[in-house]
Amino acid sequence: MNRTGLFIALALWLVIGVVFGLYPELDLKLASLFFDPETKTFPLKLNDWAGFARDAAMWVAWAFVLPSLVALVVKMIRPDRPLMVSGRAIVFLLATIILSAGILTNLTFKTYWGRPRPVVVTEFAGDQQFVPWWDPRGGCARNCSFFSGEGATAFWTLAPAALAPPAWRPLAYAGAVIFGAVTSGLRMAFGGHFFTDVSIAGLVTFVVIWFAYALIYRWPRTRFSDEAVDAALTRLNMPAYRLRQRLFGRRTGPEPSV
């Protein structure tokens, strides 16, 4: 998560955006590699194993989130106990997946950017007009193509990779990129997304992760400690915990001194 990585991501974003903006037919040509004109379908979407792999990819991604969610719920129930997971890791992982795979994709772009999916455009036996990635005026009404939510979720695994031990971090980054690329390739093969949908999803996700990592771990003015997160969650959840304990007639700890 250094500046070189950020500059590479931004450069790729610029190149892909400009090239596919000037030559939007490239998206159609890449999608056509997975389309069978005889059956007028994307054959891989009918393959059970491919469908299982698609679902499994999302399970794998969310499995990295689960420990943080469990630790947060346990802390809400028992704020008198220390966090089971690093406080900064909880904030980092939950914030990045909510932003990249939730707010920016499903609640923003996929809701208001009307780009149709490959499977429904006229070039692939559909009934809607193809539009380039930069044009939000497509005929899709909801759950649209730009940009890919599953692609963003798969590439989000760069976040837990950033928390790997330094010696293992390059390998973790490589694994996350491969995982994101394969998952995105499956979405293209199913006719669910164009290349620009999945590539920009990956780049947006990386930029979100980069800035979140810098804010939480790197920049002196904004970074904070695991202990600070633990203390904040304790303060936030202790009143409800004490109330529950009183309702059940149990002590919540030593009485405050006067």
CORFEN-V8441 format. One record per helix or strand of 3 or more residues. SS is the DSSP state (alpha for helix, beta for strand). FROM is the first residue (numbers start at 1). LEN is the number of residues. Records with the same first field share a line. If there is no record, write none. Layout:
# CORFEN-V8441
SS->FROM-LEN  FROM-LEN
This chain:
# CORFEN-V8441
alpha->3-20  25-8  43-4  48-30  87-17  105-8  118-3  122-3  149-7  158-5  166-24  195-24  226-22
